């Protein structure tokens, strides 16, 4: 791998490549070119080649990429060749949906613990995972070697939960709460804001009206 810093955009595209490559593998497609990847993923083939070249020389001129080999390499780059335990905090509707989806993933990243503060949820099961009280979070995270936390609590509780995850030694957080969290620089945080994404789509709905930059 090159010593230069890999941009976030490159890292975020790797799972997109992996997902499509897995589809090709299921169809027993042996090789794929950057041109074919670009057409299917609506990306510039040169960008795909550049992205992959950051991590090694995986393609062969005139042949393209060996699908199985590239899957293996991208999984290694994303650390998916090892078990990554995940904790989910917030057993509401969104948390339950994420846990249910996680049960069908055939990968090494798994939600292994779920926490909530509501007495009505504590002790219930989501895909055979018993919902634990929030005050057991730190101990459980450390005991299970959990490395990633998912936050699906109300915005006013999110920072407190993030603080507990950081105290437990979490290295990365996926935050679904509609608020900006403050964490130490060594902890990676990604925000998944459905509301912002949905509202931004409204910009593209012109309803037949032409938008200009000089409206009176």
C-alpha positions as CSV (number, residue, x, y, z in Angstrom):
1,X,0.0,0.0,0.0
2,X,1.2,3.5,-0.8
3,X,2.3,5.5,2.2
4,X,0.2,8.6,1.2
5,X,-3.0,9.2,3.1
6,X,-6.0,7.5,1.6
7,X,-9.0,9.9,1.2
8,X,-12.3,9.2,2.9
9,X,-13.9,9.1,-0.6
10,X,-11.7,6.2,-1.7
11,X,-12.4,4.2,1.5
12,X,-16.2,4.8,1.1
13,X,-16.1,3.5,-2.5
14,X,-14.4,0.2,-1.6
15,X,-17.6,-1.3,0.0
16,X,-19.5,-0.4,-3.2
17,X,-16.9,-2.3,-5.3
18,X,-17.1,-5.2,-2.9
19,X,-20.9,-5.4,-3.0
20,X,-20.9,-5.6,-6.8
21,X,-18.0,-8.0,-6.9
22,X,-19.9,-10.3,-4.5
23,X,-22.8,-10.2,-7.0
24,X,-20.5,-11.2,-9.8
25,X,-19.1,-14.0,-7.7
26,X,-22.6,-15.4,-7.0
27,X,-23.1,-15.4,-10.8
28,X,-19.7,-17.2,-11.2
29,X,-18.3,-14.4,-13.3
30,X,-14.5,-15.0,-13.2
31,X,-13.1,-11.6,-14.3
32,X,-14.3,-8.0,-14.6
33,X,-12.7,-4.9,-16.2
34,X,-12.6,-1.4,-14.8
35,X,-14.8,-0.4,-17.8
36,X,-17.4,-2.9,-16.8
37,X,-17.3,-1.9,-13.2
38,X,-17.6,1.8,-14.2
39,X,-20.7,1.1,-16.4
40,X,-22.5,-0.9,-13.6
41,X,-21.6,1.5,-10.8
42,X,-21.8,4.7,-12.8
43,X,-18.2,5.6,-12.0
44,X,-15.3,6.6,-14.1
45,X,-13.2,3.5,-14.9
46,X,-10.0,5.6,-14.4
47,X,-11.2,6.5,-10.9
48,X,-11.8,2.8,-10.1
49,X,-8.3,1.9,-11.3
50,X,-6.8,4.8,-9.3
51,X,-8.7,3.8,-6.2
52,X,-7.5,0.2,-6.3
53,X,-4.0,1.2,-7.2
54,X,-3.6,2.9,-3.8
55,X,-3.6,-0.6,-2.3
56,X,-1.7,-2.7,-4.9
57,X,-1.6,-3.9,-8.4
58,X,-4.6,-6.2,-8.7
59,X,-5.5,-6.1,-12.4
60,X,-3.9,-7.7,-15.5
61,X,-3.7,-5.7,-18.7
62,X,-6.1,-7.1,-21.3
63,X,-7.9,-9.3,-18.8
64,X,-9.0,-7.1,-15.9
65,X,-9.5,-8.1,-12.3
66,X,-9.9,-11.6,-11.0
67,X,-13.2,-11.3,-9.1
68,X,-12.4,-13.8,-6.3
69,X,-8.9,-12.4,-5.8
70,X,-10.2,-8.8,-5.7
71,X,-12.9,-9.7,-3.2
72,X,-10.3,-11.2,-1.0
73,X,-8.0,-8.2,-1.2
74,X,-10.7,-5.6,-0.6
75,X,-11.9,-7.6,2.4
76,X,-8.4,-7.5,3.8
77,X,-8.1,-3.7,3.1
78,X,-11.4,-3.2,5.0
79,X,-10.3,-5.5,7.8
80,X,-13.2,-7.8,7.0
81,X,-10.9,-10.8,7.1
82,X,-11.2,-10.7,10.9
83,X,-14.2,-10.8,13.3
84,X,-15.3,-7.2,14.1
85,X,-17.8,-7.1,17.0
86,X,-20.3,-4.2,17.0
87,X,-22.5,-2.8,19.8
88,X,-25.8,-1.2,19.1
89,X,-27.2,1.4,21.6
90,X,-30.9,2.0,21.2
91,X,-33.4,-0.8,20.8
92,X,-36.2,1.2,19.3
93,X,-37.6,0.7,15.8
94,X,-34.4,1.7,14.0
95,X,-32.2,-0.3,16.3
96,X,-34.3,-3.3,15.9
97,X,-34.4,-3.0,12.1
98,X,-30.6,-2.7,12.0
99,X,-30.2,-5.7,14.2
100,X,-32.6,-7.7,12.1
101,X,-30.8,-6.8,8.9
102,X,-27.5,-7.7,10.6
103,X,-28.6,-11.2,11.3
104,X,-28.7,-11.9,7.5
105,X,-25.3,-10.5,6.7
106,X,-22.8,-13.2,5.9
107,X,-19.8,-11.3,7.0
108,X,-17.3,-10.9,9.8
109,X,-18.9,-7.7,11.1
110,X,-21.7,-8.5,13.5
111,X,-23.8,-6.8,16.1
112,X,-23.1,-8.9,19.2
113,X,-24.6,-6.7,22.0
114,X,-27.6,-4.4,22.2
115,X,-28.3,-1.8,24.9
116,X,-31.2,0.4,26.0
117,X,-32.2,2.5,28.9
118,X,-35.9,1.7,28.8
119,X,-37.0,-0.9,31.4
120,X,-39.6,-2.3,29.0
121,X,-36.9,-3.2,26.5
122,X,-34.2,-4.5,28.9
123,X,-34.3,-8.3,28.9
124,X,-36.1,-8.7,25.6
125,X,-34.4,-10.4,22.7
126,X,-33.5,-9.2,19.2
127,X,-32.3,-12.1,17.0
128,X,-31.3,-14.0,20.2
129,X,-29.4,-11.0,21.6
130,X,-30.6,-10.0,25.0
131,X,-31.0,-6.2,25.3
132,X,-28.9,-5.1,28.2
133,X,-29.2,-2.1,30.5
134,X,-27.0,0.9,29.4
135,X,-25.0,0.7,32.7
136,X,-23.5,-2.7,31.5
137,X,-22.2,-1.1,28.3
138,X,-18.6,-0.4,29.3
139,X,-18.1,-3.8,30.9
140,X,-19.7,-5.7,28.0
141,X,-17.8,-3.8,25.3
142,X,-14.5,-4.6,26.9
143,X,-15.4,-8.2,27.6
144,X,-16.5,-8.9,24.0
145,X,-13.7,-6.9,22.4
146,X,-16.3,-4.7,20.6
147,X,-14.6,-2.2,18.3
148,X,-17.5,-0.3,16.7
149,X,-20.6,1.3,18.2
150,X,-23.9,2.2,16.5
151,X,-26.0,4.9,18.2
152,X,-29.7,5.0,17.5
153,X,-30.9,6.9,20.6
154,X,-32.7,10.3,20.7
155,X,-30.4,13.2,20.0
156,X,-30.4,14.5,23.6
157,X,-29.0,11.1,24.7
158,X,-26.5,10.6,22.0
159,X,-23.5,12.5,23.4
160,X,-23.7,10.6,26.7
161,X,-23.8,7.3,24.9
162,X,-20.8,8.3,22.7
163,X,-18.9,9.2,25.9
164,X,-19.6,5.8,27.3
165,X,-18.5,4.1,24.1
166,X,-15.3,6.0,24.0
167,X,-14.6,5.2,27.7
168,X,-15.1,1.5,26.9
169,X,-12.4,1.7,24.2
170,X,-14.5,1.8,21.0
171,X,-12.5,2.9,17.9
172,X,-15.3,3.9,15.6
173,X,-19.0,5.1,15.9
174,X,-21.8,5.1,13.4
175,X,-24.2,7.8,14.6
176,X,-27.9,7.8,13.5
177,X,-28.9,10.4,16.0
178,X,-29.5,13.9,14.4
179,X,-26.8,15.7,16.3
180,X,-23.1,16.4,16.0
181,X,-21.1,14.4,18.5
182,X,-17.7,15.3,20.0
183,X,-15.2,12.5,20.3
184,X,-11.4,12.3,20.7
185,X,-9.5,12.5,17.4
186,X,-8.4,8.9,17.6
187,X,-12.1,7.8,17.4
188,X,-13.6,7.7,13.9
189,X,-17.2,8.8,13.7
190,X,-19.6,8.7,10.7
191,X,-23.0,10.3,10.7
192,X,-26.0,8.6,9.0
193,X,-28.6,11.4,8.9
194,X,-31.8,10.2,7.2
195,X,-33.5,13.5,7.6
196,X,-30.7,15.6,6.0
197,X,-30.5,13.1,3.1
198,X,-34.2,13.1,2.5
199,X,-34.6,16.9,2.7
200,X,-31.7,17.4,0.3
201,X,-33.5,15.3,-2.2
202,X,-36.2,17.9,-2.3
203,X,-33.8,20.3,-4.0
204,X,-33.9,18.1,-7.1
205,X,-37.7,18.1,-7.3
206,X,-38.4,21.1,-9.5
207,X,-42.0,20.2,-10.4
208,X,-41.5,21.5,-13.9
209,X,-40.2,24.8,-12.6
210,X,-36.8,26.0,-13.8
211,X,-34.5,27.2,-11.0
212,X,-32.2,30.1,-11.6
213,X,-29.6,31.7,-9.4
214,X,-31.0,35.2,-9.9
215,X,-34.6,34.8,-8.8
216,X,-36.2,38.1,-7.6
